Amino acid sequence: MPSATVGCPTPADPRRCVVPRGVYAPQADTRRLRRALHREPITDRTHVLDLGTGSGALAVEAARLGGRVTAVDISWRAVAAAWLNGVLNGQSLRVRHGDLASAVPGRRFHLVLANPPYVPAPGAAPPRGPARAWDAGPDGRLLIDRVCDSAPAVLHPTGALLLVHSHLCGVDATLARLTEAGLRAEVVDRTRLPFGPVLRSRLGWLRERGLVNGETTEELVVIRGRRS
Ligand SMILES: C[S@@+](CC[C@H](N)C(=O)[O-])C[C@H]1O[C@@H](n2cnc3c(N)ncnc32)[C@H](O)[C@@H]1O
């Protein structure tokens, strides 16, 4: 598996993070979630679930902060990368292959991290290949809605979910979905940044759908949902 080594999860970070081809390299959304993770009270009794772990950058960070971390991804390459990055950084991770929370049946966590695919994408067919890390159906909510709906079942009674996505797929929709699922939800971080290459490549389609007008920036939003 050809690989590139980059800072994990920021270029200034001396820790090692191997990102094989086809695995999502830590980006601005990873970094926003990492900032939010640092605001959580984590001890050696905190069980953390990283849904869609990719390179494992956030899982490694949560373990470094003291948490007992389980990382899940549907991509075998990502599973291998997360495991390897745990080893390279001296952190013990449980890495599971599977579809979101179904990979950890019956388990509950104090903190659930999710940077799911959220980019609106043309076509109804499930994405294949590397695009599976970002494409998420015509409204971008294919995975987000599932994460919201399944959160109560994987959260400890005092647990919290941290979820990052673009404003393009609907912040209010996520807040409403989490509320419907029985969580108290709020936006805890927002940052605006220029469209990346994937959004730029489908600007025409995004305009046709009314998701984008003249703007060339998107807002990344971190939402926190808690059970109590
Ligand atoms: C945007 S990337 C985030 C990677 C990493 N957490 C980060 O912040 O850098 C989304 C990840 O979700 C994974 N993924 C997509 N669909 C999934 C599913 N149904 N179950 C588990 N993981 C999934 C992708 O393989 C990809 O690694």
The ligand as an SDF file (V2000), in Angstrom:
LIG
                    3D

 27 29  0  0  0  0  0  0  0  0999 V2000
  -14.2380   12.6910    6.4460 C   0  0  0  0  0  0  0  0  0  0  0  0
  -13.4120   11.1620    6.7650 S   0  0  0  0  0  0  0  0  0  0  0  0
  -12.8630   11.4800    8.4440 C   0  0  0  0  0  0  0  0  0  0  0  0
  -11.6160   10.7210    8.8450 C   0  0  0  0  0  0  0  0  0  0  0  0
  -11.0550   11.0990   10.2210 C   0  0  0  0  0  0  0  0  0  0  0  0
  -12.0150   10.8560   11.2720 N   0  0  0  0  0  0  0  0  0  0  0  0
  -10.6280   12.5380   10.2590 C   0  0  0  0  0  0  0  0  0  0  0  0
  -11.2990   13.3520   10.9270 O   0  0  0  0  0  0  0  0  0  0  0  0
   -9.6240   12.8640    9.6170 O   0  0  0  0  0  0  0  0  0  0  0  0
  -14.7860   10.0340    6.9450 C   0  0  0  0  0  0  0  0  0  0  0  0
  -14.4110    8.5880    7.2520 C   0  0  0  0  0  0  0  0  0  0  0  0
  -15.6200    7.8450    7.4390 O   0  0  0  0  0  0  0  0  0  0  0  0
  -15.4600    6.5610    6.8730 C   0  0  0  0  0  0  0  0  0  0  0  0
  -16.8020    6.0190    6.5940 N   0  0  0  0  0  0  0  0  0  0  0  0
  -17.6160    6.2690    5.5420 C   0  0  0  0  0  0  0  0  0  0  0  0
  -18.7690    5.5760    5.6560 N   0  0  0  0  0  0  0  0  0  0  0  0
  -18.6740    4.8560    6.8080 C   0  0  0  0  0  0  0  0  0  0  0  0
  -19.5340    3.9480    7.4800 C   0  0  0  0  0  0  0  0  0  0  0  0
  -20.7540    3.6420    6.9790 N   0  0  0  0  0  0  0  0  0  0  0  0
  -19.1110    3.3720    8.6260 N   0  0  0  0  0  0  0  0  0  0  0  0
  -17.8830    3.6700    9.1360 C   0  0  0  0  0  0  0  0  0  0  0  0
  -17.0240    4.5310    8.5480 N   0  0  0  0  0  0  0  0  0  0  0  0
  -17.4070    5.1360    7.4100 C   0  0  0  0  0  0  0  0  0  0  0  0
  -14.6060    6.7940    5.6480 C   0  0  0  0  0  0  0  0  0  0  0  0
  -13.9800    5.6050    5.2230 O   0  0  0  0  0  0  0  0  0  0  0  0
  -13.6460    7.8650    6.1690 C   0  0  0  0  0  0  0  0  0  0  0  0
  -12.4900    7.2630    6.7200 O   0  0  0  0  0  0  0  0  0  0  0  0
  1  2  1  0
  2  3  1  0
  2 10  1  0
  3  4  1  0
  4  5  1  0
  5  6  1  0
  5  7  1  0
  7  8  2  0
  7  9  1  0
 10 11  1  0
 11 12  1  0
 11 26  1  0
 12 13  1  0
 13 14  1  0
 13 24  1  0
 14 15  1  0
 14 23  1  0
 15 16  2  0
 16 17  1  0
 17 18  1  0
 17 23  2  0
 18 19  1  0
 18 20  2  0
 20 21  1  0
 21 22  2  0
 22 23  1  0
 24 25  1  0
 24 26  1  0
 26 27  1  0
M  CHG  2   2   1   9  -1
M  END
$$$$
